[in-house]
Amino acid sequence: MSPPRALTIKTDKGEQLTLFQAGDNLWHCPACGSAELTQQPYNELGATSFEICNCFFQIGYDDNPLASSEAVKGIKNNWSRWRSLLLKEYSGQFDKLERLKSQLTKIGINEPITEGQNREVPPSSLDHYHDPLLSRLYDQQNPWGKDCDFYLAQAQGHEHTLKILDLGCGTGLLTTAFAKAGHDVTGVDPAVEMLNIAIRRPYGDKVMWMKTSAEDFQSEHLFDLIILSGHAFQVFLGDEDIQSALQTMKRHLAPKGRIVFDTRNPEIKSWENWTPDKTKESLTLPPSNKYTLPEEIEVWHDLGNVEDCGVGKLVSYNTLYRKKSGSKNNPVKTSATIRFLTHKELIRHLDQAGLVPEEIYGDWDSSPYEAGSREIIVTAGIKNHK
């Protein structure tokens, strides 16, 4: 039997610590020995970190990673700070808050996490893409579909392995499918909550994960295929944001490489269906190594402002959720704003970035774009490339 893989990390104070691997991206906590430390994705500087263990090893990490008693003392002395951090970290994750209460009691901290003994986590207004509970439900709301088939097909029919960049990779459903097919894949997303799911997937260990935005991504590598799936292109709200993202893609595109992305067609006005009565659904939050019990969660959308932006639209909406078993509780609210570019605006932005569209489709069956198409799906290359 081969010995466990070891990873040496260094604290800010120069202390070296060896972690032993428990499984894919899971490491034994050096303080309590449990397989609770999940390796975070590498950031743009090539550094990585680890999730908080239930023994609160990570909370004491900056001072002395081996002294659990010092970590406990630090929590007690700075309880108001840690309480707010815990509420922010685990907002809406009621099962984990209950588990944390138990863990705190075991290490001698009897302070209440919530303001009242039986009070739930208060409603919050979070970034939709960084909410930890919605991240865990994301694949149920966005399962493998024809869009994924379309993107996966873009890497087929080549005689060699492709270098693929998946910008806005989310939970890595498509990213790991490319890796399973044998390609050299880099997955990029600014939301660590999404990446923490992606990195644990089968074939997640074959992907280079990076926590950064499409606009800020930098690499010395060039890629044969760069994708933004799942309408990720719509998070770029301003013209400068769009150009920055397109320039990033152009700068990292290999000769004869292709960029593929999609956006919703504003002519269809799909946002008109983003109302509670049309979107409410019940989903089961699955158990995991840190969440022991399944939870029924009620989720819905609520349309906010729709504003003119150029000849397209800026659409703001809220996603709300709550435990179905406690339906009288106030829902947790997350917010998002996305941009709907018209076909003409999209062509203008591509031209300004020095990119030329090769094909523009209106649906995932590769049918040509028309004014009434639901989607605008673009494949593009570098202008004047020979």
N, C-alpha and C positions, 0 to 999 in steps of 0.2 A: 504494500500500500504506500503510495507516494505521500510525502509530508505535505501539510497544508501550505498554500502559497502565502508568503509574507510580504507585507508592504511597510516600509519604513517612512514615517512622516516626522516632520520637525515642527515644534511649537514656535510661537512668536519669540519666546525667550531662548531658543536654540536647543531645547531639550529634544532628544530623539526618542521615538516611541514606535514599537513594532506591533502591527496589527496582523492577525491571522485570518485568512479567508474562510468563511463558512459556506458560501455558495456564490452564485453569480451576483456580483456587486454587493454581496452581504459579507460583513466582517464581524468577528467577535469583539465585543466591547472589552477593552483592557481592564476596566474597573470591576465589572461583574461577570464577565465571561459569556454573556448571552449573545446570540447572533442577531443583534438589533441594529448595528451600525450599517446604514445604507450609504454607499458611496455616491456623492453628488456628481453631476456631470462636470466635466472639465470646463472652466471658463475661458475667456478669450486669451488669458495669459498662460494657459496650460496648467493652472492649479486646480486642485480638487479639495473637497471637504467632506464631512460626514454628518448625517442626520443625528438629532438628539436621541440618545439611548434613554430608556425608561428609568435608568439609575441616575440620570442627569450627569453622566460623565462629561458630555459635551459642554454643559453649562459651566463646569469648572475648568475647562480646557485652557483658557487664556492664563489663568493663575498657576495651576499645577495639575496636569492631567491625571496624575496618579493619586491625588489626595481627595478622595470622595468626601471626607469630613470637612475639608476646606470648601468644597463646592456647596455642601449643605449650609455651612455657615454663611457663605456669600449669598445664597438664596434667601435665607432668613433676614439678613441685614438689608437686603435690597428687594423686599417682597413686592412692593408696589410696582417696581420696574419689571420684575419677572412675571407678575400677574398679568400686566398689560401685554407683555410679549407672548405669553401662553394663550391669552384670549385671541390675539391677532393671528397666531400661528394655527390655532385649532378652531377658528370660528366656524360654527355649524357642525363640527365633528363631535356630536354629543357622546358617542361611544368612547371616543378617545379622552374627552374631558373627564368622564367617569373613571376611566382607567388611571388618568393622571392623579385624580384625587386619592385613589388607593395607593399609588406609588409615593405620593408626597407624605401620606400618613406613615408609610413604612420607614421613611428616612427621617421621621420626627418633625415634619412640617404639617401642622393642622390648620393652617390658614385657609379660608374658603377661596376657591378660584373665582366663583361668581359672587355678586354683591349680596345676594340673598341665599339662604340655605337651599331652597328648591327652585331658584330662578334659573331659567335657561340663559344661554348666551344671548345678549341683546342683539337686535337687528343691526346689520352693518351695511355699509355701501362700499363694496369691494370692486376691484378691477375684475371683470368677468373672466379674463384669461389667466388670472393668478389665484383664483379661488380653489383651495385644496379639495373641497368636496365635489365641486363641479368637474374638476380634473379627473376625479375617480369615476364619475358618471359619463365622461365624454365619449368613451367608446360605445356605450349603450345608445347614446343619442346620435352617434355618427359611426355606425358600423361599416364594415367593408362593403362597398357598393360598386356601381358601374364607373364612378369616378376613379376609384382605386385601380380597377381593371385597366382603364384608359392610361393612367400614369405608368403603371407597371409595364404596359405594352411599349411605352416609349423607350424602354431599355432592352427590348427584345430584338433579335435579328442581327446582332452585332457579332463579329468574329472574335472580339476580345472583351475582356472585363472593362466595364466603364467606371470612371470616377464620377460619382454622383453627389451633388449637394442638395439637400432637402432643407430649404429655408422655411421657417415656421412649421417645423416638423411635428409639433404638438406631442401627443403620446406615443409617437413612433410607429403607428400601425403600418403605414406605407414604407417608412424608412427601413424597418427590419425586413420587410418583404423584399426590398432590393438587396439587402445583405444576404438573405436566404438564397437568392438567385445567384450569389457569388460575386456581386459587385463591391467595389471599394466605396463606402458610403460615409458621408459626414452629415449629421443631423444637427440643426441649429434652431434654438427657440429661446426667447427671453424669459419664459415662465418655468422656473425650476419645479413647480408642482407638476407640470406636464412631463418634464424631462425625468423626474423621479419615477414615473410610470414607464416611460420609454426605455430607460436603461435596464429595467428588470425583465423586459420581454425576451422570449426566445430569440436568439441571434442579436440581442442587444449588446452583447460583449464583442460583436464584430463591427460595431459602429463607433465612429469617433463623435461623441456628443459634445456640443459646445453651447454654453449659456450666454447668448448675446442676441442682439437684434439683427435683422437683415441689413439695416443701414450701417451698422457698426462692424459687421463681420469682416475679418481680415485673415487671409491665409496666403502662404507662399505657393499653394497648389492651384492648378487650373483644372476645371471640371468639364467632362464631356456632356453632362446633362445637369441642368439646374432647374429645380421645380419649386413652385409655391402652390400647394394644393389646398383644398378645403376653404376656398375664398379668402385665403390669408392675405392676398394682395389688397383687399379692401380695408385693412387696418391702417394703410398709409393715407392720412387725411389731407395733408397739404401737398401742393405741387412740388415743393422742395423735398418732402418726404418720398414722394413717388420717384422723383429723379434720383435721389440718393440710393434708393433700393435698386433701381434699374442700373445705375452706374456700378453698384457693387456686383451685380450679376454679370455685367459686361466685362468688368475688370478680372473676374475669376473664370471667365468662359474660355475653354480651350479652342484652338483653331478647329473650325467645322463643328463646334459644339452647339447645343441648342438650349434655349430657355423655354420652359413650358409653365404656364400659370392660368388661373381662371378667376373670373369675377362675375357677379350676377348682373344681368341686364336690367338697367333701371326702367326700361319701357314696360316691364312686367309688373312693377310695383309690388314685389313680393313682401315688402314690409307691412302691407295692409293686412296680412294674415298673422302678424305677430301680436296677437291679443290673447288674454287669458283663456277665453272660451274656445279658441281654436288651437291652443298650444299645450294646455294642461295635460300632463301625463304622470303616471306613477312608475317609478323605477326602483329597482332593488340595489342598494349599495352593497357590493359583495364584501365578505370578510377577507382579510389578508393577514400577513404575519403580524401586523400591528392593530388590526381591527377585527376582533374576534367574532362579532355577531353581525348578521346581515340587517340592514335597515331599509324600510320602505320610505322612499323620499318622493314627495310631490313637487314637481317642477313645472314652471310656466314662464312665458314671456309677456312683457307689457310694453307696448310701443310708446316711445317718448316723442321727441321733436323730430320733424322732418324739415330740413332746411335746404334751400337752393345752394348749390356749390358749383360754380361754372354753369354748365348746362346739365349737370348731373345733380345728385342729392347727397347730403350728409344725413344719416339716419342714426338716431340715438334710441336705445332700447334697454330695458332692464330684464334680467333673468332672476326669478325669485324661487326659493325652495324652502321646504320645511319637512320635518319628520311627519309622516302620515299618522303615526300613533299619537302624536301630540299636536293635532291640527289646530288647536286653539292658540298655540304659540305664535308669536310674530314671525313672519318669514324673514329669512336672510336675503338681502337684495344685492345683486351685482349689476354693474353698469358697463355699457360698451357703446362706442360710436364707430360706425364704418362708413366708407365712401362708396357711392355708386357712380362709376365713370361711364359715360356713353361710349359707344363704339368709336366715334370721331375723336373724342378726347383721348382715348387709349392709343389710337394710331398716332396722334400728335405727340404724346409723351414718348412713345417708342422712337419716333423719328428724332426728337430732341435728344434722346439718350444715345443716338447712333446705332439703333437697333432696327431691324426690318422684319416685319411679320412674314413667316413662311406660309402658315395656315391659320385661319381663324374659324373655329367650329362653334356651332350653336347648341350642341348637346354631346353627351358622352359616347354616342354611336358614330361620332366623327362626321355628322351631317353639317353642311356649310352654315355659317352664321346668317341669319335673317333678322329683320327688325323685330319679329315676334318670338325669337329664340329666348329660352330661359337663361342660358349661359352665354358668356363670351369667353371662349377657351383659345388661348394664344400659344402658338409655337413661333419662336423668333430666333434670329441669329444676328451676328454683327454686320452692320451695313458695309457694303463694298468689300466684303471679305472674299478673297479669291482662293 
